[in-house]
């Protein structure tokens, strides 16, 4: 199957563009001619590289939540899928989402199911979303599944925002401290240096050290910037490799303070996702595979795929996670899943795990934010105070000599 981009003009003289999957260009043209439209162009979309410059803009999670709720409401009201998508299409303002909704319409009109149409847009609809919609179609509960997906996406979005907030704030403060310190070393300290040279005074050791650092930065800062850029590019390329990504993800989980928070978020997301899939009628084996592929962490993915292989051989879920998820799944998680498995209440137990670790992550992020702000202020203030003191020590010596 290939993907084609088309442009047509309808009876209202409106130009409509969209994308559709089909065997060949002739099949797309044949399908479009079923409606009273003028075909402007039909072109195959060539596969592109993974460069961030060429990737299509995505759809925000909150927009996907609104789309899911709107479609759920329309389906529940008995509105046909194509008509419902047409109604949503007219209300959408995001151009990418608008094109995607139009593509869904075309694919469904050509005889595909909603889940098959959504699978053509992996950057918008994850494998979790597609599989749940498929389960809803098979079980005749598409509206309930869409509503459930909207709630699930809201929980994931809320958790991700908190984690990003905990990581972004200190990064911004550290970046600002580097910029301020660089400005002091490049612009301010040289002025003091010229004054001290003109006065021909003996400088204290702290002042000498600061001036030497300033001279080093001023003389070599283009090379330092080039070195930093080279290191960043090299790290990005390394992380794109399978080994590099695995080592990076493992380092993230082992980072002091932040690693603990990331791990709590990972466990909460795993439990919430698997619970949602199981409640939607998807088997544990398929659920573990879907969760693994959407874990965004190769250490977790490897552990879950190992657990899936063990479960497929007949082992219990708790024992499988204990054996394959060492360093990721805490004994509490394993024990609760084991109890849920033995009592036949695996999905409620997974929900409890998700609730517990979400509250733990909230508490950890809150504690970190309340602690990190004063620590960063003290750190930045300490650097500035040290530099200022080293510059004023010679001035104090001059004042003291003048006093004598």
Helices and strands as residue ranges (DSSP letters): E 2-9, E 15-22, H 25-32, E 38-44, H 61-76, H 81-91, H 95-109, H 114-119, H 127-139, H 142-183, I 184-188, H 189-199, H 205-240, H 242-254, H 258-279, H 284-293, H 298-312, H 317-324, H 331-343, H 346-403
